[in-house]
Amino acid sequence: MANLTDSTVWQQLAAHQQELATRTMTAMFAEDATRFDRFSLQACGLFLDYSKNRLDERGLSLLLELARRTGLEAGRDAMFAGEEINCTEKRAVLHTALRNVSGNPVRVNGHDVMPEVRDVLARMGVFCNAVRSGEWRGHTGKAIRSVVNIGIGGSDLGPVMVTRALQAYQSPELSSYFISNIDGAHSKDILATLDPETTLFVVASKTFTTQETLTNARTARRWLLAALKDQSAVASHFVAVSSKPELAAEFGIDPQNVFGFWDWVGGRYSLWSAVGLPIALAVGMDNFTALLQGAHDMDEHFRTAPLEENMPVLMALLGIWYRNFFGANSYAILPYSQRLDRLPAFLQQLDMESNGKSVQRDGRPCDYATGPIIWGEPGTNGQHAFYQLLHQSQELIPCDFLVAARADDLDPEHHNILLANVIAQSEALMTGKSDEQLRAELQSAGIEGAEQERLFAHKSFPGNRPSNTLVYASLTPGVLGSLIALYEHKVFCQGHIWNINSFDQWGVELGKQLASLILPELAPGAPVGCHDGSTQGLLALVKSLSK
Ligand SMILES: O=P(O)(O)OC[C@H]1O[C@H](O)[C@H](O)[C@@H](O)[C@@H]1O
């Protein structure tokens, strides 16, 4: 493929950005009464308003042409068809098969994977029902009250994010905990609150070699055995989730209690597999199935909707528009939902581990920007922290606002205030404050003359800052499934257009390698190997301070 930046459409986009550079969104709304209808769409219970973007019809059609020119539709179909699109690891990418509730076969090298997928789901269902009904007993005969997932990265972020998001569906009988960090404080502080007799550990690791997870799992096992004093207790308090069941068995987990998944499921795309077991335990298998259904609905939308009405495609193209043509380095995820507080962290892994790359699929360097820095916090908290920068800094930071229209189980007074704030923020970012309005405000506050001039620039809001708003009636399991799949496919589309492999993560390896060399050097008296001056100095410092 010719270089992206040499293509005509890329150059047309760059030229069009120049034309739009001085046009305001407010003016575009004034010129077109149908803009909100034209630049919004609904799919799978999600309503996307993308009208508050620095984009017009021509810009959108050029972006759609970019998608077509890079063969996005064929790339998408190749993913769904189980082709080896993870070219560096020679793997298919089939998280969509995990939620394929259609009954249609999905083949990897001619082999239909759906019977195995359904088999694991069925085993998960039986296990969940046993634990949730109290039929599954701990070693001393008591029912399980606490479920602790031990995993990190993709074996943690999805389950923790979804479990928190679906708090309204959480069984009152069970509490969920997540231990991920190797920092001993994480396991210590959680274990201190738990009763070993009523605690179930789910050790989740695709590779079952991850240092943090295995160390935390050993610590949890020691804690359990210190209380229950019988090696056989492990069988009723530990289950595992892994694509390497033999390694889980080696760790001492009863093979009957190991739930498998496959190498064609990337870690950050794995919450739909048995990695979702802590979700299913928390909210029940029916709700987990509804989550899968919601994701499948989004898969179908992505697979079949024309590009111009395709929500993941449009979100991807908007991201590319700002990243490559406006130089936006970062992208903010702003859920107006406390229960979605881990969504930004989840999307950090999904997006940054997928698209934080600088070489193309064939190894040539990318001479264009790829994945942005993803960050965010729930509103309204973020408003009182970093929104200053969103409104008045020199940075252009596209944002996604997310909100449920209904209060559901929450206080309606709180919810109306929440809604007022999320709508106000996107309005404020776009419209800013006109000079006339600011003058009038200062005037009516009695601030005049030199004092008015002194404050004017500080209090001015230039506006014209873009955002998307995603609205859904309620954050049900189905809507959440669709929402997550929407972002997965957005990331896929961007990676495809940037011609990068979104499904490997070699960038995390070097630090792991060096940590394994440094670990033995930390032992008292152990020689320190050859490092740069800073690393030598830090090693010597921590060794002397820890004596
Ligand atoms: O599930 P595991 O094999 O334990 O891997 C956990 C995580 O660690 C790795 O370093 C990768 O960066 C992640 O993509 C992965 O999700």
The ligand as a Gaussian input file, in Angstrom:
#p B3LYP/6-31G(d) Opt

LIG

0 1
 O       -3.801000     -12.150000      31.296000
 P       -2.316000     -12.104000      31.432000
 O       -1.631000     -13.106000      30.549000
 O       -1.914000     -12.273000      32.874000
 O       -1.830000     -10.703000      30.946000
 C       -2.170000      -9.525000      31.603000
 C       -1.730000      -8.308000      30.831000
 O       -0.322000      -8.218000      30.819000
 C        0.418000      -7.992000      29.646000
 O        1.642000      -7.440000      29.988000
 C       -0.243000      -7.194000      28.569000
 O        0.306000      -5.909000      28.462000
 C       -1.726000      -7.074000      28.700000
 O       -2.273000      -7.006000      27.415000
 C       -2.329000      -8.228000      29.449000
 O       -3.721000      -8.049000      29.526000

